[in-house]
Amino acid sequence: MNKKERLVAAIKNGTVIDHIPAEKTYQVATILGLRNLTTPVTIGYNYPSKKIGSKGIIKVSDKFFTDEEISRLSVVAPKVVLNIIRNYEVVEKKTVETPDELRGIVKCNNPKCITNNEPMETVFNVVDKERGTLKCHYCDKEQSISEVKLV
């Protein structure tokens, strides 16, 4: 794509989150706490996408996300693409993958689970990445990543 044809203004340094399923765009912004930033954030919504039909794109100036933030992102929008920008150039591109283990990110939906009754961090093993199946480390209850609540 010609740089002059960009749908959203280029950023000098920061992160571009691309290929977000359109309906997840604002959820991604919330999970990453973008409202609390003092640097410019551009949120684009319902752009045409050959890969997913309709996509969202978020550009965050002067912000590079931690692995923990990216793990949270993988829960609501796996397969988004992070573009790391330095001096207006993409220096790194990575597709977000769901990690094998999620710590302190999602809540167990078993009301009897110890994590819902004691002040402790949740731990889930991702048992099936294709289907998005998580298994609680403590009570062994399985749940779908599409139905989880974030901590």
C-alpha positions as CSV (number, residue, x, y, z in Angstrom):
1,M,0.0,0.0,0.0
2,N,1.3,3.5,-0.9
3,K,2.1,5.3,2.4
4,K,0.0,8.3,1.1
5,E,-3.1,6.0,1.0
6,R,-3.1,5.2,4.7
7,L,-6.5,5.3,6.3
8,V,-5.1,6.5,9.6
9,A,-2.2,8.9,10.1
10,A,1.3,7.4,10.6
11,I,2.9,7.5,14.0
12,K,6.6,8.2,14.6
13,N,7.2,5.7,17.5
14,G,4.8,3.3,19.1
15,T,2.6,0.3,18.4
16,V,-0.1,-0.3,15.8
17,I,-2.5,-3.1,16.7
18,D,-4.0,-4.4,13.4
19,H,-6.4,-7.0,12.3
20,I,-8.6,-6.7,15.4
21,P,-12.1,-8.2,14.7
22,A,-14.2,-5.0,14.4
23,E,-16.6,-6.0,17.2
24,K,-13.6,-6.4,19.6
25,T,-11.9,-3.1,18.9
26,Y,-13.2,-1.2,21.9
27,Q,-12.8,-4.2,24.2
28,V,-9.1,-4.3,23.2
29,A,-8.8,-0.6,24.0
30,T,-10.3,-1.2,27.4
31,I,-8.1,-4.2,28.2
32,L,-5.0,-2.3,27.4
33,G,-6.1,0.7,29.5
34,L,-5.7,3.1,26.6
35,R,-8.0,5.7,28.2
36,N,-5.4,6.2,30.9
37,L,-2.6,7.1,28.5
38,T,-1.4,10.6,28.0
39,T,0.0,9.9,24.5
40,P,-2.1,10.1,21.3
41,V,-4.3,7.0,20.6
42,T,-6.1,6.6,17.3
43,I,-8.9,4.0,17.1
44,G,-10.2,3.0,13.7
45,Y,-13.2,0.8,13.3
46,N,-15.0,-1.1,10.5
47,Y,-12.2,-0.9,8.0
48,P,-12.4,-3.4,5.2
49,S,-10.1,-6.5,5.7
50,K,-9.3,-9.2,3.2
51,K,-8.4,-11.5,6.2
52,I,-11.4,-11.0,8.5
53,G,-14.0,-9.0,6.6
54,S,-14.2,-6.0,8.8
55,K,-11.4,-4.9,11.2
56,G,-10.4,-2.4,13.8
57,I,-7.0,-0.8,14.0
58,I,-5.5,1.0,17.0
59,K,-2.4,3.2,16.8
60,V,-0.7,4.1,20.1
61,S,2.1,6.7,20.1
62,D,5.1,6.2,22.3
63,K,3.8,3.0,23.8
64,F,5.3,-0.5,23.6
65,F,3.3,-3.2,25.3
66,T,4.6,-5.7,27.9
67,D,4.2,-9.5,27.5
68,E,1.6,-9.4,30.3
69,E,-0.5,-6.8,28.4
70,I,-0.1,-8.9,25.2
71,S,-1.3,-12.0,27.1
72,R,-4.4,-10.1,28.2
73,L,-5.0,-9.1,24.6
74,S,-4.8,-12.7,23.4
75,V,-7.8,-13.6,25.5
76,V,-10.2,-11.3,23.6
77,A,-8.5,-11.0,20.2
78,P,-6.1,-13.8,19.4
79,K,-4.4,-13.4,16.1
80,V,-4.2,-9.6,16.1
81,V,-1.0,-8.2,14.6
82,L,1.3,-5.9,16.6
83,N,3.5,-3.6,14.5
84,I,6.3,-1.9,16.4
85,I,7.1,1.4,14.9
86,R,10.3,3.4,15.3
87,N,11.0,6.5,13.3
88,Y,7.9,5.9,11.1
89,E,9.1,2.4,10.0
90,V,7.8,-1.0,11.1
91,V,10.8,-2.6,12.9
92,E,8.9,-5.6,14.2
93,K,5.7,-7.4,13.4
94,K,4.2,-10.1,15.5
95,T,1.0,-12.0,15.6
96,V,-0.4,-12.3,19.1
97,E,-0.7,-15.9,20.2
98,T,-2.5,-17.3,23.2
99,P,0.1,-18.4,25.7
100,D,0.1,-21.9,27.2
101,E,-0.8,-20.5,30.6
102,L,-2.9,-17.5,31.6
103,R,-2.1,-16.1,35.1
104,G,-4.3,-13.6,36.8
105,I,-6.1,-12.7,33.6
106,V,-9.4,-14.5,33.5
107,K,-11.8,-15.5,36.3
108,C,-12.9,-19.1,36.9
109,N,-16.6,-19.6,36.2
110,N,-16.9,-22.3,38.9
111,P,-18.4,-20.5,41.9
112,K,-16.9,-23.2,44.2
113,C,-13.3,-22.8,42.9
114,I,-10.8,-21.6,45.5
115,T,-9.9,-18.7,43.3
116,N,-13.4,-17.3,43.7
117,N,-13.3,-17.7,47.5
118,E,-9.8,-16.8,48.5
119,P,-7.6,-13.8,47.5
120,M,-5.4,-15.5,45.0
121,E,-4.3,-15.3,41.4
122,T,-6.1,-17.5,38.9
123,V,-4.1,-19.9,36.7
124,F,-5.4,-21.5,33.6
125,N,-3.8,-23.9,31.2
126,V,-4.8,-23.4,27.6
127,V,-5.6,-27.0,26.6
128,D,-6.9,-26.4,23.1
129,K,-5.7,-23.2,21.3
130,E,-7.8,-23.9,18.2
131,R,-11.1,-24.2,20.1
132,G,-10.0,-21.8,22.8
133,T,-10.4,-24.2,25.7
134,L,-9.0,-23.2,29.1
135,K,-8.7,-25.4,32.2
136,C,-8.5,-24.1,35.7
137,H,-5.3,-25.2,37.4
138,Y,-7.1,-25.5,40.8
139,C,-10.5,-27.0,40.1
140,D,-10.0,-28.5,36.6
141,K,-13.1,-26.9,35.3
142,E,-12.9,-26.3,31.5
143,Q,-14.3,-23.1,29.9
144,S,-14.3,-21.5,26.5
145,I,-12.1,-18.5,26.1
146,S,-15.0,-16.8,24.3
147,E,-17.1,-16.9,27.5
148,V,-14.6,-15.9,30.1
149,K,-14.7,-12.8,32.3
150,L,-11.5,-10.9,32.8
151,V,-10.2,-10.4,36.4
